[in-house]
Amino acid sequence: MKAPNPIPLILLIFLLVFGCRNRSDLSSRQIERLADMQADVASGSRHLVEHDASARADWAALQLKLEDARGELDRRRDQLHADQQAFVRSQAVAPVVAEAILRIGTTLVCLSPLAVFAWFVLRTRETPEDRQLSEVLIEDWLDRQPPAPKPKLLGTTIKRLPGLKLRN
């Protein structure tokens, strides 16, 4: 049989002897670095938790503002809808009112001459003095007029028309 190779065994002993001494030095440095790193991680975690809490509070405040804004928009939308309905109702009534005003105005315009005539008739009542005055004025006017021409006989006019015969 072959004898085992002594090189791996020598390397193992060499590593064990020299590795243990340096290992203790490295371990203390690594432990310090690990402690520093752990402190940094803890500090970072605290800052992260604080910032997270702050962000959550900001988020909650923003959500409240958003809900308030939505409520305001809903109120305005409802008000706009009510205004639109009132406008539609007023537009439906306006033509009816306009037509009524036009008809009443036309009726008043048509009846106004009749009302003026009735006012004059009711206001002017004839008295006996007014009748005598009217007769005197009419007679005076007739006296001033030139005498009317005498009418021609109807028969002579008819004789002149061709094709007509007179009855005697």
DSSP file (Angstrom, degrees, kcal/mol; ACC not computed):
  #  RESIDUE AA STRUCTURE BP1 BP2  ACC     N-H-->O    O-->H-N    N-H-->O    O-->H-N    TCO  KAPPA ALPHA  PHI   PSI    X-CA   Y-CA   Z-CA
    1    1 A M              0   0    0      0, 0.0     2,-0.3     0, 0.0     0, 0.0   0.000 360.0 360.0 360.0 159.5    0.0    0.0    0.0
    2    2 A K        -     0   0    0      1,-0.1     3,-0.1     3,-0.0     0, 0.0  -0.652 360.0-117.0 -93.0 145.5    1.0    3.4   -0.5
    3    3 A A        -     0   0    0     -2,-0.3    -1,-0.1     1,-0.1     0, 0.0  -0.557  39.2-100.4 -79.1 144.0    1.8    5.7    2.3
    4    4 A P        -     0   0    0      0, 0.0    -1,-0.1     0, 0.0     0, 0.0  -0.265  40.0-101.9 -65.1 152.3   -0.4    8.8    2.7
    5    5 A N     >  -     0   0    0      1,-0.1     4,-0.5    -3,-0.1    -3,-0.0  -0.618  26.6-154.6 -75.7 122.2    0.8   12.1    1.4
    6    6 A P  H  > S+     0   0    0      0, 0.0     4,-2.2     0, 0.0     5,-0.2   0.623  77.8  80.9 -76.9 -12.1    2.2   14.2    4.3
    7    7 A I  H  > S+     0   0    0      1,-0.2     4,-2.4     2,-0.2     5,-0.2   0.930  90.8  47.5 -66.2 -46.8    1.6   17.6    2.6
    8    8 A P  H  > S+     0   0    0      0, 0.0     4,-1.8     0, 0.0    -1,-0.2   0.884 112.8  50.7 -63.0 -34.5   -2.1   17.9    3.3
    9    9 A L  H  X S+     0   0    0     -4,-0.5     4,-2.0     2,-0.2    -2,-0.2   0.906 110.2  48.8 -68.0 -41.7   -1.5   17.0    7.0
   10   10 A I  H  X S+     0   0    0     -4,-2.2     4,-2.6     1,-0.2    -1,-0.2   0.912 110.5  51.3 -64.8 -42.8    1.3   19.6    7.3
   11   11 A L  H  X S+     0   0    0     -4,-2.4     4,-2.3     1,-0.2    -1,-0.2   0.873 108.4  52.2 -63.1 -37.6   -0.9   22.3    5.8
   12   12 A L  H  X S+     0   0    0     -4,-1.8     4,-2.1    -5,-0.2    -1,-0.2   0.918 111.6  45.0 -66.2 -44.8   -3.7   21.4    8.2
   13   13 A I  H  X S+     0   0    0     -4,-2.0     4,-2.5     2,-0.2     5,-0.2   0.923 112.5  52.3 -65.0 -44.7   -1.4   21.7   11.2
   14   14 A F  H  X S+     0   0    0     -4,-2.6     4,-2.5     1,-0.2     5,-0.4   0.916 111.2  47.0 -59.2 -44.9    0.1   25.0    9.9
   15   15 A L  H  X S+     0   0    0     -4,-2.3     4,-2.0     1,-0.2     5,-0.3   0.888 112.0  50.3 -65.8 -39.7   -3.4   26.5    9.4
   16   16 A L  H  X S+     0   0    0     -4,-2.1     4,-1.1    -5,-0.2    -2,-0.2   0.917 115.2  42.2 -66.3 -42.3   -4.5   25.4   12.8
   17   17 A V  H  X S+     0   0    0     -4,-2.5     4,-0.9     2,-0.2    -2,-0.2   0.966 126.0  30.6 -71.5 -52.7   -1.4   26.9   14.6
   18   18 A F  H  X S+     0   0    0     -4,-2.5     4,-1.3    -5,-0.2     5,-0.2   0.796 115.8  58.9 -80.6 -27.0   -1.2   30.2   12.7
   19   19 A G  H  X S+     0   0    0     -4,-2.0     4,-1.5    -5,-0.4    -1,-0.2   0.824  99.8  57.0 -72.1 -31.6   -4.9   30.6   12.0
   20   20 A C  H  X S+     0   0    0     -4,-1.1     4,-1.6    -5,-0.3    -1,-0.2   0.901 105.9  48.8 -69.7 -41.6   -5.9   30.6   15.7
   21   21 A R  H  X S+     0   0    0     -4,-0.9     4,-1.2     1,-0.2     3,-0.3   0.957 116.9  40.3 -65.5 -48.9   -3.7   33.5   16.7
   22   22 A N  H  X S+     0   0    0     -4,-1.3     4,-2.8     1,-0.2     5,-0.2   0.799 108.7  63.7 -69.3 -27.6   -4.8   35.8   13.8
   23   23 A R  H  X S+     0   0    0     -4,-1.5     4,-2.6     1,-0.2    -1,-0.2   0.907  99.2  51.3 -66.2 -39.7   -8.3   34.6   14.2
   24   24 A S  H  X S+     0   0    0     -4,-1.6     4,-1.8    -3,-0.3    -1,-0.2   0.888 111.7  48.2 -65.6 -38.6   -8.6   36.1   17.7
   25   25 A D  H  X S+     0   0    0     -4,-1.2     4,-1.8     2,-0.2    -2,-0.2   0.932 114.4  45.9 -65.5 -45.2   -7.3   39.4   16.4
   26   26 A L  H  X S+     0   0    0     -4,-2.8     4,-3.0     1,-0.2     5,-0.2   0.863 109.0  56.9 -65.6 -35.1   -9.7   39.4   13.5
   27   27 A S  H  X S+     0   0    0     -4,-2.6     4,-2.7    -5,-0.2    -1,-0.2   0.915 105.8  48.0 -65.7 -42.6  -12.5   38.4   15.7
   28   28 A S  H  X S+     0   0    0     -4,-1.8     4,-2.1     2,-0.2    -1,-0.2   0.912 115.4  45.7 -67.2 -39.7  -12.2   41.4   18.0
   29   29 A R  H  X S+     0   0    0     -4,-1.8     4,-2.7     2,-0.2    -2,-0.2   0.915 114.5  47.9 -66.6 -41.8  -12.0   43.7   15.1
   30   30 A Q  H  X S+     0   0    0     -4,-3.0     4,-3.2     1,-0.2    -2,-0.2   0.885 109.6  53.1 -65.8 -37.1  -14.9   42.0   13.4
   31   31 A I  H  X S+     0   0    0     -4,-2.7     4,-2.6    -5,-0.2    -1,-0.2   0.918 110.7  47.1 -65.4 -41.1  -16.9   42.2   16.6
   32   32 A E  H  X S+     0   0    0     -4,-2.1     4,-2.9     2,-0.2    -2,-0.2   0.932 114.7  46.3 -63.6 -45.3  -16.2   45.9   16.9
   33   33 A R  H  X S+     0   0    0     -4,-2.7     4,-3.0     1,-0.2    -2,-0.2   0.911 113.0  49.6 -63.6 -40.6  -17.2   46.4   13.3
   34   34 A L  H  X S+     0   0    0     -4,-3.2     4,-2.8     2,-0.2    -1,-0.2   0.903 111.1  49.7 -64.2 -39.7  -20.3   44.2   13.7
   35   35 A A  H  X S+     0   0    0     -4,-2.6     4,-2.5     2,-0.2    -2,-0.2   0.926 113.0  46.8 -64.6 -43.5  -21.2   46.2   16.8
   36   36 A D  H  X S+     0   0    0     -4,-2.9     4,-2.7     2,-0.2    -2,-0.2   0.926 114.0  47.8 -61.5 -44.0  -20.8   49.5   14.9
   37   37 A M  H  X S+     0   0    0     -4,-3.0     4,-2.8     1,-0.2    -2,-0.2   0.898 111.2  50.6 -64.2 -39.4  -22.8   48.1   12.0
   38   38 A Q  H  X S+     0   0    0     -4,-2.8     4,-2.8     2,-0.2    -1,-0.2   0.896 110.5  49.3 -66.4 -38.7  -25.5   46.9   14.4
   39   39 A A  H  X S+     0   0    0     -4,-2.5     4,-2.9     2,-0.2    -2,-0.2   0.910 112.1  48.8 -64.8 -41.2  -25.6   50.3   16.0
   40   40 A D  H  X S+     0   0    0     -4,-2.7     4,-3.1     2,-0.2    -2,-0.2   0.917 112.3  48.3 -62.8 -42.2  -25.9   51.9   12.6
   41   41 A V  H  X S+     0   0    0     -4,-2.8     4,-2.7     2,-0.2    -2,-0.2   0.918 112.6  48.3 -64.5 -42.6  -28.6   49.4   11.6
   42   42 A A  H  X S+     0   0    0     -4,-2.8     4,-2.5     2,-0.2    -2,-0.2   0.923 113.7  46.9 -63.2 -43.9  -30.5   50.1   14.9
   43   43 A S  H  X S+     0   0    0     -4,-2.9     4,-2.6     2,-0.2    -2,-0.2   0.929 113.8  48.1 -62.8 -45.4  -30.2   53.9   14.3
   44   44 A G  H  X S+     0   0    0     -4,-3.1     4,-2.7     1,-0.2    -2,-0.2   0.887 110.5  52.0 -61.3 -39.3  -31.3   53.5   10.7
   45   45 A S  H  X S+     0   0    0     -4,-2.7     4,-2.9     2,-0.2    -1,-0.2   0.912 109.1  50.0 -64.5 -41.6  -34.2   51.4   11.8
   46   46 A R  H  X S+     0   0    0     -4,-2.5     4,-2.7     2,-0.2    -2,-0.2   0.936 113.2  46.0 -60.9 -45.8  -35.2   54.0   14.4
   47   47 A H  H  X S+     0   0    0     -4,-2.6     4,-3.0     1,-0.2     5,-0.2   0.900 112.7  51.0 -62.7 -39.8  -35.1   56.7   11.7
   48   48 A L  H  X S+     0   0    0     -4,-2.7     4,-2.6     2,-0.2    -2,-0.2   0.922 111.4  46.7 -63.4 -44.2  -37.0   54.5    9.3
   49   49 A V  H  X S+     0   0    0     -4,-2.9     4,-2.6     2,-0.2    -2,-0.2   0.914 113.7  48.9 -64.9 -42.1  -39.7   53.8   11.9
   50   50 A E  H  X S+     0   0    0     -4,-2.7     4,-2.5     2,-0.2    -2,-0.2   0.935 114.1  45.0 -62.7 -46.0  -39.9   57.6   12.7
   51   51 A H  H  X S+     0   0    0     -4,-3.0     4,-2.9     2,-0.2    -2,-0.2   0.872 112.4  52.4 -65.5 -36.4  -40.1   58.5    9.0
   52   52 A D  H  X S+     0   0    0     -4,-2.6     4,-2.6    -5,-0.2    -2,-0.2   0.925 110.5  47.2 -64.7 -43.7  -42.7   55.7    8.4
   53   53 A A  H  X S+     0   0    0     -4,-2.6     4,-2.3     2,-0.2    -2,-0.2   0.913 113.8  48.4 -63.5 -41.6  -44.8   57.0   11.2
   54   54 A S  H  X S+     0   0    0     -4,-2.5     4,-2.6     2,-0.2    -2,-0.2   0.918 111.9  48.9 -63.6 -43.7  -44.5   60.6    9.9
   55   55 A A  H  X S+     0   0    0     -4,-2.9     4,-2.7     1,-0.2    -2,-0.2   0.895 110.7  50.6 -63.6 -40.0  -45.4   59.4    6.4
   56   56 A R  H  X S+     0   0    0     -4,-2.6     4,-2.5     2,-0.2    -1,-0.2   0.900 110.6  49.1 -65.4 -39.5  -48.4   57.5    7.7
   57   57 A A  H  X S+     0   0    0     -4,-2.3     4,-2.4     2,-0.2    -2,-0.2   0.923 112.6  47.7 -64.8 -43.1  -49.6   60.6    9.6
   58   58 A D  H  X S+     0   0    0     -4,-2.6     4,-2.6     2,-0.2    -2,-0.2   0.913 111.5  51.0 -61.9 -41.8  -49.1   62.7    6.4
   59   59 A W  H  X S+     0   0    0     -4,-2.7     4,-2.4     2,-0.2    -2,-0.2   0.910 110.0  49.1 -61.7 -43.5  -51.0   60.0    4.4
   60   60 A A  H  X S+     0   0    0     -4,-2.5     4,-2.2     2,-0.2    -1,-0.2   0.908 111.6  49.5 -64.0 -41.2  -53.9   60.1    7.0
   61   61 A A  H  X S+     0   0    0     -4,-2.4     4,-2.4     1,-0.2    -2,-0.2   0.912 111.0  49.6 -63.8 -41.6  -54.0   63.9    6.8
   62   62 A L  H  X S+     0   0    0     -4,-2.6     4,-2.7     1,-0.2    -2,-0.2   0.890 109.2  52.2 -64.2 -38.7  -54.1   63.8    3.0
   63   63 A Q  H  X S+     0   0    0     -4,-2.4     4,-2.5     2,-0.2    -1,-0.2   0.908 109.2  50.0 -64.8 -39.6  -56.9   61.2    3.1
   64   64 A L  H  X S+     0   0    0     -4,-2.2     4,-2.5     2,-0.2    -2,-0.2   0.925 111.7  48.0 -63.3 -43.1  -58.9   63.5    5.4
   65   65 A K  H  X S+     0   0    0     -4,-2.4     4,-2.7     1,-0.2    -2,-0.2   0.909 111.2  51.4 -62.0 -40.7  -58.3   66.4    3.0
   66   66 A L  H  X S+     0   0    0     -4,-2.7     4,-2.6     2,-0.2    -2,-0.2   0.906 109.8  49.0 -63.2 -41.7  -59.3   64.2    0.1
   67   67 A E  H  X S+     0   0    0     -4,-2.5     4,-2.5     2,-0.2    -1,-0.2   0.906 111.7  49.5 -64.9 -40.5  -62.5   63.2    1.8
   68   68 A D  H  X S+     0   0    0     -4,-2.5     4,-2.4     2,-0.2    -2,-0.2   0.922 111.7  48.7 -62.3 -43.2  -63.3   66.8    2.6
   69   69 A A  H  X S+     0   0    0     -4,-2.7     4,-2.6     2,-0.2    -2,-0.2   0.906 111.2  49.9 -64.2 -40.9  -62.7   67.8   -1.0
   70   70 A R  H  X S+     0   0    0     -4,-2.6     4,-2.8     2,-0.2    -1,-0.2   0.910 110.0  51.0 -63.4 -41.3  -64.9   64.9   -2.2
   71   71 A G  H  X S+     0   0    0     -4,-2.5     4,-2.4     2,-0.2    -2,-0.2   0.916 110.9  48.3 -61.3 -42.5  -67.7   66.1    0.2
   72   72 A E  H  X S+     0   0    0     -4,-2.4     4,-2.6     2,-0.2    -2,-0.2   0.911 112.2  49.1 -63.9 -42.6  -67.4   69.6   -1.1
   73   73 A L  H  X S+     0   0    0     -4,-2.6     4,-2.7     2,-0.2    -2,-0.2   0.903 110.7  50.5 -63.8 -40.3  -67.5   68.3   -4.7
   74   74 A D  H  X S+     0   0    0     -4,-2.8     4,-2.4     2,-0.2    -2,-0.2   0.916 111.2  48.8 -63.2 -42.1  -70.6   66.2   -3.9
   75   75 A R  H  X S+     0   0    0     -4,-2.4     4,-2.3     2,-0.2    -2,-0.2   0.918 113.2  46.8 -63.5 -43.6  -72.3   69.2   -2.3
   76   76 A R  H  X S+     0   0    0     -4,-2.6     4,-2.7     2,-0.2    -2,-0.2   0.892 111.1  51.8 -66.2 -38.9  -71.5   71.4   -5.4
   77   77 A R  H  X S+     0   0    0     -4,-2.7     4,-2.5     2,-0.2    -2,-0.2   0.921 110.7  48.0 -63.2 -43.2  -72.7   68.7   -7.8
   78   78 A D  H  X S+     0   0    0     -4,-2.4     4,-2.3     2,-0.2    -2,-0.2   0.901 112.5  49.1 -63.3 -40.4  -76.0   68.4   -5.9
   79   79 A Q  H  X S+     0   0    0     -4,-2.3     4,-2.5     2,-0.2    -2,-0.2   0.907 111.3  49.5 -64.8 -41.8  -76.4   72.2   -5.9
   80   80 A L  H  X S+     0   0    0     -4,-2.7     4,-2.5     2,-0.2    -2,-0.2   0.906 110.6  50.4 -62.6 -41.9  -75.6   72.3   -9.7
   81   81 A H  H  X S+     0   0    0     -4,-2.5     4,-2.2     2,-0.2    -2,-0.2   0.911 111.1  48.4 -63.6 -42.3  -78.2   69.5  -10.3
   82   82 A A  H  X S+     0   0    0     -4,-2.3     4,-2.2     2,-0.2    -2,-0.2   0.904 111.6  50.1 -64.7 -40.7  -80.8   71.5   -8.3
   83   83 A D  H  X S+     0   0    0     -4,-2.5     4,-2.4     2,-0.2    -2,-0.2   0.900 109.7  51.2 -63.4 -40.7  -80.0   74.6  -10.2
   84   84 A Q  H  X S+     0   0    0     -4,-2.5     4,-2.4     2,-0.2    -2,-0.2   0.916 110.2  48.8 -63.2 -42.4  -80.3   72.8  -13.5
   85   85 A Q  H  X S+     0   0    0     -4,-2.2     4,-2.4     2,-0.2    -1,-0.2   0.900 111.2  49.8 -64.8 -40.0  -83.7   71.4  -12.5
   86   86 A A  H  X S+     0   0    0     -4,-2.2     4,-2.5     2,-0.2    -1,-0.2   0.901 110.8  50.4 -64.4 -40.0  -84.9   74.8  -11.4
   87   87 A F  H  X S+     0   0    0     -4,-2.4     4,-2.4     2,-0.2    -2,-0.2   0.915 110.1  49.5 -63.3 -43.1  -83.7   76.2  -14.8
   88   88 A V  H  X S+     0   0    0     -4,-2.4     4,-1.6     1,-0.2    -2,-0.2   0.913 111.8  48.8 -63.2 -42.0  -85.6   73.5  -16.7
   89   89 A R  H  X S+     0   0    0     -4,-2.4     4,-1.6     1,-0.2    -2,-0.2   0.910 111.9  48.6 -64.4 -40.8  -88.8   74.2  -14.7
   90   90 A S  H  X S+     0   0    0     -4,-2.5     4,-2.4     1,-0.2    -1,-0.2   0.873 109.6  52.4 -67.6 -35.0  -88.5   78.0  -15.3
   91   91 A Q  H  < S+     0   0    0     -4,-2.4    -1,-0.2     1,-0.2    -2,-0.2   0.813 108.5  51.4 -69.1 -28.7  -87.9   77.3  -19.1
   92   92 A A  H  < S+     0   0    0     -4,-1.6     4,-0.5    -5,-0.2    -1,-0.2   0.831 115.8  40.5 -75.2 -31.1  -91.1   75.2  -19.1
   93   93 A V  H  X S+     0   0    0     -4,-1.6     4,-2.2     1,-0.1     3,-0.3   0.812 100.8  72.1 -85.9 -32.7  -93.1   78.0  -17.5
   94   94 A A  H  X S+     0   0    0     -4,-2.4     4,-2.6     1,-0.2     5,-0.2   0.877  95.9  48.9 -57.0 -45.8  -91.7   81.0  -19.3
   95   95 A P  H  > S+     0   0    0      0, 0.0     4,-2.4     0, 0.0    -1,-0.2   0.876 111.3  51.3 -63.9 -34.0  -93.3   80.3  -22.7
   96   96 A V  H  > S+     0   0    0     -4,-0.5     4,-2.1    -3,-0.3    -2,-0.2   0.931 112.3  45.4 -66.8 -44.3  -96.7   79.8  -21.1
   97   97 A V  H  X S+     0   0    0     -4,-2.2     4,-2.6     2,-0.2    -1,-0.2   0.912 112.6  51.3 -64.9 -42.0  -96.4   83.1  -19.2
   98   98 A A  H  X S+     0   0    0     -4,-2.6     4,-2.4    -5,-0.2    -2,-0.2   0.915 110.1  49.0 -62.1 -42.8  -95.2   84.9  -22.3
   99   99 A E  H  X S+     0   0    0     -4,-2.4     4,-2.3     2,-0.2    -1,-0.2   0.896 111.0  50.2 -64.3 -39.7  -98.2   83.6  -24.3
  100  100 A A  H  X S+     0   0    0     -4,-2.1     4,-2.5     2,-0.2     5,-0.2   0.919 110.6  49.3 -64.5 -42.8 -100.6   84.7  -21.6
  101  101 A I  H  X S+     0   0    0     -4,-2.6     4,-2.6     1,-0.2    -2,-0.2   0.915 111.3  50.0 -62.7 -42.6  -99.1   88.2  -21.5
  102  102 A L  H  X S+     0   0    0     -4,-2.4     4,-2.6     2,-0.2    -2,-0.2   0.916 112.1  46.9 -62.2 -43.5  -99.3   88.4  -25.3
  103  103 A R  H  X S+     0   0    0     -4,-2.3     4,-2.4     2,-0.2    -2,-0.2   0.913 113.5  47.4 -67.3 -41.7 -103.0   87.4  -25.4
  104  104 A I  H  X S+     0   0    0     -4,-2.5     4,-2.4     2,-0.2    -2,-0.2   0.922 113.5  49.1 -65.1 -42.1 -103.9   89.7  -22.6
  105  105 A G  H  X S+     0   0    0     -4,-2.6     4,-2.5    -5,-0.2    -2,-0.2   0.919 111.4  48.8 -62.2 -44.2 -102.1   92.6  -24.3
  106  106 A T  H  X S+     0   0    0     -4,-2.6     4,-2.4     1,-0.2    -1,-0.2   0.909 111.3  50.3 -62.5 -42.0 -103.7   91.9  -27.6
  107  107 A T  H  X S+     0   0    0     -4,-2.4     4,-2.1     2,-0.2    -1,-0.2   0.915 111.2  48.3 -63.1 -42.7 -107.1   91.8  -26.0
  108  108 A L  H  X S+     0   0    0     -4,-2.4     4,-1.2     1,-0.2    -2,-0.2   0.904 111.4  49.9 -65.1 -40.2 -106.5   95.1  -24.2
  109  109 A V  H  < S+     0   0    0     -4,-2.5     3,-0.3     1,-0.2    -1,-0.2   0.907 112.8  47.0 -64.6 -40.3 -105.3   96.7  -27.4
  110  110 A C  H  < S+     0   0    0     -4,-2.4     4,-0.4     1,-0.2    -1,-0.2   0.842 115.5  45.1 -70.7 -32.4 -108.4   95.5  -29.3
  111  111 A L  H  X S+     0   0    0     -4,-2.1     4,-2.3    -5,-0.2    -1,-0.2   0.602  91.1  84.5 -87.2 -11.1 -110.8   96.6  -26.6
  112  112 A S  H  X S+     0   0    0     -4,-1.2     4,-2.5    -3,-0.3     5,-0.2   0.903  88.6  49.7 -64.0 -41.9 -109.2  100.0  -26.0
  113  113 A P  H  > S+     0   0    0      0, 0.0     4,-2.6     0, 0.0    -1,-0.2   0.910 111.9  50.0 -61.9 -37.7 -111.2  101.8  -28.9
  114  114 A L  H  > S+     0   0    0     -4,-0.4     4,-2.6     2,-0.2    -2,-0.2   0.896 110.6  49.7 -64.6 -39.0 -114.4  100.3  -27.6
  115  115 A A  H  X S+     0   0    0     -4,-2.3     4,-2.2     2,-0.2    -1,-0.2   0.904 111.0  48.9 -66.8 -40.6 -113.5  101.6  -24.1
  116  116 A V  H  X S+     0   0    0     -4,-2.5     4,-2.3     2,-0.2    -2,-0.2   0.927 112.6  48.2 -64.2 -44.0 -112.8  105.1  -25.4
  117  117 A F  H  X S+     0   0    0     -4,-2.6     4,-2.6     1,-0.2    -2,-0.2   0.926 111.9  49.1 -61.0 -45.6 -116.0  105.1  -27.3
  118  118 A A  H  X S+     0   0    0     -4,-2.6     4,-2.6     1,-0.2     5,-0.2   0.885 109.7  52.6 -62.6 -38.1 -118.0  103.9  -24.3
  119  119 A W  H  X S+     0   0    0     -4,-2.2     4,-1.9     1,-0.2    -1,-0.2   0.929 111.3  45.9 -63.5 -44.8 -116.3  106.6  -22.1
  120  120 A F  H  X S+     0   0    0     -4,-2.3     4,-2.1     2,-0.2    -2,-0.2   0.908 114.1  48.5 -64.9 -40.4 -117.3  109.3  -24.6
  121  121 A V  H  < S+     0   0    0     -4,-2.6    -2,-0.2     1,-0.2    -1,-0.2   0.927 115.4  43.3 -66.6 -44.5 -120.9  108.0  -24.9
  122  122 A L  H  < S+     0   0    0     -4,-2.6    -1,-0.2    -5,-0.2    -2,-0.2   0.814 115.0  50.7 -71.0 -29.2 -121.3  107.8  -21.1
  123  123 A R  H  < S+     0   0    0     -4,-1.9     2,-1.1    -5,-0.2    -2,-0.2   0.854 101.6  64.2 -78.4 -35.3 -119.7  111.1  -20.5
  124  124 A T     <  +     0   0    0     -4,-2.1     2,-0.5    -5,-0.2    -1,-0.2  -0.763  64.2 174.3 -96.6  97.6 -121.7  113.1  -23.0
  125  125 A R        -     0   0    0     -2,-1.1     2,-0.4    -3,-0.1    -3,-0.1  -0.883  31.3-123.1-101.9 132.5 -125.3  113.1  -21.9
  126  126 A E        -     0   0    0     -2,-0.5    -2,-0.0     4,-0.1     3,-0.0  -0.589  26.5-167.8 -82.3 130.2 -127.6  115.3  -24.0
  127  127 A T     >  -     0   0    0     -2,-0.4     4,-1.9     1,-0.1     5,-0.2  -0.670  37.3-105.1-105.8 166.4 -129.6  117.9  -22.2
  128  128 A P  H  > S+     0   0    0      0, 0.0     4,-2.2     0, 0.0     5,-0.2   0.859 122.5  54.4 -61.5 -33.5 -132.5  120.0  -23.7
  129  129 A E  H  > S+     0   0    0      1,-0.2     4,-2.5     2,-0.2     5,-0.2   0.909 106.6  51.0 -65.8 -40.2 -130.2  123.0  -24.1
  130  130 A D  H  > S+     0   0    0      1,-0.2     4,-2.3     2,-0.2    -1,-0.2   0.880 109.6  51.1 -63.6 -37.5 -127.7  120.9  -26.0
  131  131 A R  H  X S+     0   0    0     -4,-1.9     4,-2.2     2,-0.2    -2,-0.2   0.922 111.1  46.8 -66.9 -43.9 -130.5  119.7  -28.4
  132  132 A Q  H  X S+     0   0    0     -4,-2.2     4,-2.4     1,-0.2    -2,-0.2   0.913 112.3  50.4 -64.6 -41.5 -131.7  123.2  -29.0
  133  133 A L  H  X S+     0   0    0     -4,-2.5     4,-2.5     1,-0.2    -1,-0.2   0.908 109.7  51.2 -62.2 -41.8 -128.2  124.4  -29.7
  134  134 A S  H  X S+     0   0    0     -4,-2.3     4,-2.4     1,-0.2    -1,-0.2   0.906 110.3  48.7 -62.5 -41.9 -127.6  121.6  -32.1
  135  135 A E  H  X S+     0   0    0     -4,-2.2     4,-2.5     2,-0.2     5,-0.2   0.918 111.5  49.2 -65.2 -42.8 -130.8  122.4  -34.0
  136  136 A V  H  X S+     0   0    0     -4,-2.4     4,-2.4     1,-0.2    -2,-0.2   0.919 112.7  47.8 -62.2 -44.2 -129.8  126.1  -34.2
  137  137 A L  H  X S+     0   0    0     -4,-2.5     4,-2.2     2,-0.2    -2,-0.2   0.900 112.3  48.5 -64.7 -41.6 -126.3  125.3  -35.5
  138  138 A I  H  X S+     0   0    0     -4,-2.4     4,-2.5     2,-0.2    -1,-0.2   0.914 112.7  48.0 -66.2 -42.3 -127.6  122.8  -38.1
  139  139 A E  H  X S+     0   0    0     -4,-2.5     4,-2.1     1,-0.2    -2,-0.2   0.909 111.8  50.5 -64.4 -40.9 -130.2  125.3  -39.4
  140  140 A D  H  X S+     0   0    0     -4,-2.4     4,-1.3    -5,-0.2    -2,-0.2   0.909 111.5  47.9 -63.1 -41.4 -127.6  128.0  -39.5
  141  141 A W  H  X S+     0   0    0     -4,-2.2     4,-0.8     1,-0.2     3,-0.3   0.912 111.1  50.2 -66.8 -42.2 -125.2  125.8  -41.5
  142  142 A L  H  < S+     0   0    0     -4,-2.5     3,-0.5     1,-0.2    -1,-0.2   0.856 106.8  55.6 -65.4 -34.0 -127.9  124.7  -43.9
  143  143 A D  H  < S+     0   0    0     -4,-2.1    -1,-0.2     1,-0.2    -2,-0.2   0.822 106.3  51.3 -68.1 -29.9 -128.9  128.4  -44.5
  144  144 A R  H  < S+     0   0    0     -4,-1.3    -1,-0.2    -3,-0.3    -2,-0.2   0.666  90.5  95.8 -81.1 -17.3 -125.3  129.2  -45.5
  145  145 A Q  S  < S-     0   0    0     -4,-0.8     3,-0.1    -3,-0.5    -3,-0.0  -0.482  83.9-110.1 -75.2 142.4 -125.1  126.3  -48.0
  146  146 A P        -     0   0    0      0, 0.0    -1,-0.1     0, 0.0    -2,-0.1  -0.365  48.0 -87.4 -66.7 154.2 -125.8  127.1  -51.7
  147  147 A P        -     0   0    0      0, 0.0     3,-0.1     0, 0.0    -4,-0.0  -0.363  45.6-112.8 -65.2 141.9 -129.1  125.7  -52.9
  148  148 A A        -     0   0    0      1,-0.1    -3,-0.0    -3,-0.1     2,-0.0  -0.474  36.0-102.9 -73.6 142.9 -128.7  122.1  -54.3
  149  149 A P        -     0   0    0      0, 0.0    -1,-0.1     0, 0.0     3,-0.0  -0.317  39.7-104.4 -65.2 150.9 -129.3  121.7  -58.0
  150  150 A K        -     0   0    0      1,-0.1     2,-0.1    -3,-0.1     0, 0.0  -0.548  39.2-112.6 -76.0 139.2 -132.6  120.3  -59.0
  151  151 A P        -     0   0    0      0, 0.0    -1,-0.1     0, 0.0     2,-0.1  -0.439  28.3-118.3 -73.0 145.7 -132.4  116.7  -60.1
  152  152 A K        -     0   0    0      1,-0.1     2,-0.1    -2,-0.1     0, 0.0  -0.362  41.4 -86.1 -75.7 160.7 -133.1  115.8  -63.7
  153  153 A L     >  -     0   0    0      1,-0.1     4,-1.1    -2,-0.1     3,-0.2  -0.428  28.3-136.0 -70.6 143.0 -135.9  113.6  -64.5
  154  154 A L  H  > S+     0   0    0      1,-0.2     4,-1.9     2,-0.2    -1,-0.1   0.824  99.4  61.3 -69.7 -30.3 -135.1  110.0  -64.4
  155  155 A G  H  > S+     0   0    0      1,-0.2     4,-2.1     2,-0.2    -1,-0.2   0.882  99.5  52.9 -67.3 -39.2 -136.9  109.3  -67.6
  156  156 A T  H  > S+     0   0    0      1,-0.2     4,-1.0     2,-0.2    -1,-0.2   0.860 110.0  49.6 -66.9 -33.4 -134.7  111.5  -69.8
  157  157 A T  H  X S+     0   0    0     -4,-1.1     4,-0.5     1,-0.2     3,-0.3   0.899 111.0  48.8 -69.7 -40.0 -131.6  109.8  -68.5
  158  158 A I  H >< S+     0   0    0     -4,-1.9     3,-1.2     1,-0.2     6,-0.2   0.864 104.0  60.1 -69.8 -34.4 -133.0  106.4  -69.1
  159  159 A K  H 3< S+     0   0    0     -4,-2.1    -1,-0.2     1,-0.3    -2,-0.2   0.833  99.3  58.3 -63.5 -30.2 -134.1  107.4  -72.7
  160  160 A R  H 3< S+     0   0    0     -4,-1.0    -1,-0.3    -3,-0.3    -2,-0.2   0.719  84.9  94.2 -73.4 -19.4 -130.5  108.1  -73.5
  161  161 A L  S X< S-     0   0    0     -3,-1.2     3,-1.2    -4,-0.5     2,-0.1  -0.601  81.3-123.0 -76.4 126.5 -129.4  104.6  -72.6
  162  162 A P  T 3  S+     0   0    0      0, 0.0     3,-0.1     0, 0.0    -2,-0.1  -0.420  88.5  20.8 -71.1 143.4 -129.4  102.4  -75.7
  163  163 A G  T 3  S+     0   0    0      1,-0.2     2,-0.4    -2,-0.1    -2,-0.0   0.384  94.2 113.0  87.3  -2.6 -131.4   99.2  -75.7
  164  164 A L    <   -     0   0    0     -3,-1.2     2,-0.4    -6,-0.2    -1,-0.2  -0.835  49.0-156.8-104.9 141.1 -133.8  100.2  -72.9
  165  165 A K        -     0   0    0     -2,-0.4     2,-0.3    -3,-0.1    -6,-0.0  -0.906  13.0-133.3-113.6 142.6 -137.5  100.9  -73.5
  166  166 A L        -     0   0    0     -2,-0.4     2,-0.4    -7,-0.0   -11,-0.0  -0.695  10.9-134.3 -95.5 146.4 -139.7  103.0  -71.2
  167  167 A R              0   0    0     -2,-0.3     0, 0.0     1,-0.1     0, 0.0  -0.818 360.0 360.0 -94.5 138.3 -143.0  102.0  -69.9
  168  168 A N              0   0    0     -2,-0.4    -1,-0.1     0, 0.0    -2,-0.0   0.413 360.0 360.0-101.8 360.0 -145.7  104.7  -70.2
